[in-house]
């Protein structure tokens, strides 16, 4: 069953709510729940559609063919402010077999930072001199 009339679709400023007004008019076009769905689709309203509200409004306008009817055909959720990121630092233990090397590297880094603050240029080879060469170097990591 179709209702003769005019259909007006309004989307609020935030794009959250879609209101439809159906005004009965014998000289108007055919309005059906399917044509309402098509208009929503044309306006790219694809989620939050309340098909029960569309059907209920259609039945109400069919009973009172003289008064305009406005109803919410689709609604979404308002944007919510995001939550700030958080970081949790956990203790990272250095394995005992690497503790001596780690101490030398950290000490070299502290010394390099002191020299940098004093305006002396850092030689990267000197800063890494505290790291002994790997015993398995040259074997391809087998």
Residue frames as qw, qx, qy, qz and C-alpha x, y, z in Angstrom:
[[0.000, 0.889, 0.458, 0.000, 0.00, 0.00, 0.00],
 [0.431, 0.187, 0.017, 0.882, 1.30, 3.44, -0.91],
 [0.086, -0.792, -0.396, 0.457, 0.48, 6.84, 0.49],
 [0.405, 0.692, 0.233, 0.551, 0.23, 9.83, -1.82],
 [0.357, -0.916, -0.090, 0.157, 2.25, 12.72, -0.51],
 [0.372, 0.799, -0.352, 0.315, 5.55, 14.50, -0.16],
 [0.874, -0.348, -0.162, 0.299, 8.56, 13.20, 1.71],
 [0.129, 0.890, -0.297, 0.320, 11.16, 15.49, 3.28],
 [0.883, -0.180, -0.261, 0.346, 14.39, 14.13, 4.76],
 [0.053, -0.916, 0.251, -0.308, 16.51, 16.19, 7.19],
 [0.823, -0.043, -0.371, 0.428, 19.92, 15.20, 8.55],
 [0.398, -0.902, -0.077, 0.149, 21.06, 17.11, 11.63],
 [0.175, 0.921, -0.346, 0.029, 24.25, 19.19, 11.58],
 [0.379, -0.575, 0.725, -0.023, 26.35, 16.47, 13.21],
 [0.556, 0.278, -0.692, -0.367, 25.04, 13.78, 10.86],
 [0.090, -0.126, 0.910, -0.385, 23.73, 11.76, 13.79],
 [0.376, 0.389, 0.727, -0.423, 19.97, 11.88, 13.35],
 [0.058, -0.093, -0.644, -0.757, 17.75, 11.60, 10.27],
 [0.346, 0.397, 0.571, -0.630, 14.20, 12.95, 10.50],
 [0.043, 0.223, 0.750, 0.621, 11.61, 12.30, 7.86],
 [0.347, 0.351, 0.365, -0.789, 8.45, 14.32, 7.40],
 [0.115, 0.289, 0.850, 0.424, 5.63, 12.84, 5.36],
 [0.290, 0.314, 0.195, -0.883, 2.96, 15.29, 4.26],
 [0.437, 0.396, 0.806, 0.052, -0.12, 13.63, 2.76],
 [0.255, 0.544, -0.170, -0.781, -1.07, 15.15, -0.61],
 [0.778, 0.378, 0.481, -0.140, -3.29, 13.53, -3.22],
 [0.570, 0.810, -0.130, -0.046, -1.18, 15.21, -5.92],
 [0.246, -0.740, 0.624, 0.040, 2.09, 13.90, -4.44],
 [0.484, 0.379, -0.774, -0.155, 4.11, 10.83, -5.25],
 [0.892, -0.263, -0.333, -0.157, 3.69, 7.31, -3.92],
 [0.083, -0.630, 0.653, -0.412, 5.37, 6.79, -0.54],
 [0.928, -0.175, -0.310, -0.110, 6.01, 3.29, 0.79],
 [0.688, -0.655, 0.281, 0.136, 8.37, 1.91, 3.45],
 [0.817, 0.126, 0.325, 0.460, 10.52, 0.70, 0.54],
 [0.364, 0.782, 0.119, 0.492, 10.65, 4.17, -1.02],
 [0.394, -0.896, 0.163, -0.123, 11.70, 5.59, 2.37],
 [0.823, -0.336, 0.343, 0.304, 14.49, 2.99, 2.55],
 [0.675, 0.468, 0.270, 0.503, 15.55, 3.97, -0.98],
 [0.047, 0.934, -0.010, 0.354, 15.70, 7.68, -0.05],
 [0.626, -0.727, 0.275, 0.057, 17.81, 6.83, 3.02],
 [0.839, -0.014, 0.359, 0.408, 20.14, 4.77, 0.83],
 [0.466, 0.746, 0.172, 0.445, 20.45, 7.63, -1.70],
 [0.162, -0.920, 0.177, -0.309, 21.55, 9.92, 1.13],
 [0.538, 0.382, -0.677, 0.327, 24.09, 7.25, 2.18],
 [0.526, -0.421, 0.473, -0.568, 22.31, 6.53, 5.47],
 [0.693, 0.173, -0.679, -0.168, 23.17, 2.87, 5.91],
 [0.450, -0.116, -0.788, 0.404, 23.35, 2.29, 9.64],
 [0.024, 0.163, 0.522, -0.837, 21.19, 3.15, 12.61],
 [0.400, -0.153, -0.447, -0.785, 18.01, 2.85, 10.51],
 [0.322, 0.071, 0.750, -0.574, 14.98, 2.22, 12.71],
 [0.216, -0.117, -0.778, -0.579, 12.76, 0.14, 10.44],
 [0.160, -0.517, -0.806, 0.241, 10.18, -0.25, 13.23],
 [0.000, -0.561, -0.214, 0.800, 9.85, 3.55, 13.45],
 [0.149, 0.182, -0.549, -0.802, 9.46, 3.73, 9.66],
 [0.226, -0.296, -0.890, -0.263, 6.72, 1.06, 9.68],
 [0.141, -0.566, -0.651, 0.486, 4.96, 2.63, 12.69],
 [0.054, 0.469, -0.032, -0.881, 5.01, 6.10, 11.09],
 [0.172, 0.021, -0.718, -0.675, 3.77, 4.67, 7.80],
 [0.205, -0.453, -0.867, -0.019, 0.82, 2.99, 9.54],
 [0.100, -0.583, -0.436, 0.678, 0.04, 6.20, 11.50],
 [0.107, 0.358, -0.268, -0.888, 0.05, 8.38, 8.37],
 [0.167, -0.164, -0.855, -0.464, -2.16, 5.82, 6.59],
 [0.154, -0.574, -0.767, 0.243, -4.79, 6.26, 9.34],
 [0.019, -0.834, -0.222, 0.506, -4.60, 10.09, 9.40],
 [0.619, 0.343, 0.431, 0.559, -4.21, 11.04, 5.78],
 [0.119, 0.922, 0.234, 0.286, -4.47, 14.78, 6.40],
 [0.377, -0.906, 0.187, 0.040, -1.77, 15.67, 8.95],
 [0.511, 0.639, -0.541, 0.195, 1.98, 15.75, 8.33],
 [0.888, -0.458, 0.028, 0.033, 4.03, 13.34, 10.41],
 [0.281, 0.757, -0.546, 0.224, 7.68, 13.75, 11.43],
 [0.922, -0.374, 0.100, -0.023, 9.68, 10.87, 12.89],
 [0.184, -0.712, 0.660, 0.154, 13.29, 9.81, 13.49],
 [0.912, 0.323, -0.160, -0.194, 14.14, 7.27, 10.79],
 [0.844, 0.164, -0.314, 0.403, 17.77, 6.73, 11.75],
 [0.319, -0.907, 0.212, -0.174, 20.06, 7.72, 14.59],
 [0.750, 0.281, -0.454, 0.391, 23.66, 7.16, 15.44],
 [0.648, -0.607, -0.252, 0.384, 25.82, 7.73, 18.46],
 [0.058, 0.988, -0.133, 0.062, 27.44, 11.08, 19.11],
 [0.669, 0.433, -0.445, 0.409, 31.23, 11.07, 18.85],
 [0.704, -0.697, -0.087, 0.106, 32.96, 10.57, 22.18],
 [0.057, 0.879, -0.470, 0.063, 36.26, 12.15, 23.12],
 [0.802, 0.247, -0.523, 0.146, 39.14, 9.71, 22.91],
 [0.746, -0.659, 0.039, 0.090, 41.02, 8.42, 25.88],
 [0.102, 0.853, -0.512, -0.021, 44.66, 9.41, 26.25],
 [0.828, 0.233, -0.497, 0.118, 47.25, 6.77, 25.64],
 [0.561, -0.735, 0.348, -0.157, 49.10, 5.38, 28.61],
 [0.631, 0.457, -0.608, 0.151, 52.38, 3.59, 28.94],
 [0.805, -0.562, 0.155, -0.107, 53.36, 1.11, 31.61],
 [0.349, 0.661, -0.649, 0.143, 57.04, 0.62, 32.13],
 [0.947, -0.315, -0.015, -0.070, 58.03, -2.76, 33.46],
 [0.397, -0.711, 0.557, 0.163, 61.36, -3.76, 34.86],
 [0.846, 0.475, -0.240, -0.034, 63.61, -5.37, 32.30],
 [0.696, -0.587, 0.390, 0.138, 66.23, -7.52, 33.96],
 [0.421, 0.698, -0.564, -0.136, 69.57, -7.97, 32.25],
 [0.978, -0.058, -0.199, 0.027, 70.67, -11.62, 32.12],
 [0.635, -0.692, 0.252, 0.233, 73.67, -12.31, 34.36],
 [0.771, 0.068, 0.374, 0.510, 75.82, -13.38, 31.41],
 [0.362, 0.658, 0.258, 0.608, 75.37, -9.87, 29.91],
 [0.384, -0.880, -0.241, 0.143, 75.57, -7.81, 33.10],
 [0.556, -0.463, 0.187, 0.664, 79.27, -6.94, 32.81],
 [0.341, 0.278, 0.507, 0.741, 78.90, -5.87, 29.18],
 [0.102, -0.824, -0.482, -0.280, 75.82, -3.80, 30.01],
 [0.466, -0.784, -0.107, 0.395, 77.72, -1.99, 32.78],
 [0.482, -0.216, 0.343, 0.777, 80.56, -1.12, 30.38],
 [0.179, 0.503, 0.568, 0.627, 78.14, 0.12, 27.70],
 [0.251, -0.879, -0.399, -0.064, 76.17, 2.21, 30.17],
 [0.514, -0.645, 0.037, 0.565, 79.36, 3.68, 31.64],
 [0.406, 0.039, 0.449, 0.795, 80.62, 4.53, 28.14],
 [0.022, 0.698, 0.559, 0.447, 77.26, 6.20, 27.38],
 [0.377, -0.865, -0.251, 0.218, 77.41, 8.28, 30.55],
 [0.502, -0.429, 0.232, 0.714, 80.96, 9.38, 29.71],
 [0.288, 0.320, 0.556, 0.711, 79.91, 10.24, 26.12],
 [0.130, -0.844, -0.482, -0.198, 77.00, 12.31, 27.45],
 [0.454, -0.759, -0.060, 0.463, 79.33, 14.22, 29.76],
 [0.442, -0.159, 0.406, 0.784, 81.73, 14.93, 26.89],
 [0.149, 0.572, 0.601, 0.537, 78.81, 16.05, 24.69],
 [0.256, -0.897, -0.352, 0.074, 77.64, 18.47, 27.37],
 [0.458, -0.641, 0.164, 0.594, 81.14, 19.88, 27.50],
 [0.430, 0.811, -0.115, -0.380, 81.02, 20.40, 23.72],
 [0.191, -0.465, 0.804, 0.317, 83.45, 17.68, 22.72],
 [0.713, 0.290, -0.383, -0.511, 82.60, 15.72, 19.60],
 [0.764, -0.238, 0.568, -0.191, 82.03, 12.01, 20.19],
 [0.284, 0.404, -0.801, -0.339, 83.82, 9.33, 18.23],
 [0.872, -0.086, -0.031, -0.482, 81.37, 6.46, 17.78],
 [0.777, 0.231, -0.568, 0.141, 84.15, 3.87, 17.56],
 [0.141, 0.331, -0.651, 0.669, 85.46, 4.99, 20.95],
 [0.582, -0.214, 0.274, -0.735, 81.98, 4.79, 22.51],
 [0.943, 0.048, -0.128, -0.304, 81.57, 1.21, 21.30],
 [0.395, 0.536, -0.716, 0.209, 85.07, 0.13, 22.27],
 [0.382, -0.332, 0.694, -0.512, 83.77, -1.32, 25.52],
 [0.898, 0.141, 0.183, -0.374, 81.80, -3.99, 23.66],
 [0.392, -0.397, 0.782, 0.277, 83.99, -7.01, 23.01],
 [0.462, 0.284, -0.593, -0.595, 83.78, -8.62, 19.55],
 [0.900, -0.053, 0.170, -0.397, 81.51, -11.65, 19.27],
 [0.460, -0.389, 0.784, 0.151, 83.28, -14.97, 19.33],
 [0.617, 0.321, 0.712, 0.095, 81.07, -16.38, 16.60],
 [0.302, 0.801, -0.082, -0.511, 81.62, -13.41, 14.24],
 [0.203, 0.543, -0.694, -0.426, 82.35, -14.56, 10.70],
 [0.190, 0.003, 0.982, 0.021, 80.60, -17.91, 11.07],
 [0.293, -0.203, -0.573, -0.738, 77.29, -16.59, 9.65],
 [0.526, -0.255, 0.283, -0.761, 75.35, -17.08, 12.89],
 [0.713, 0.002, -0.665, -0.221, 75.23, -20.90, 12.66]]
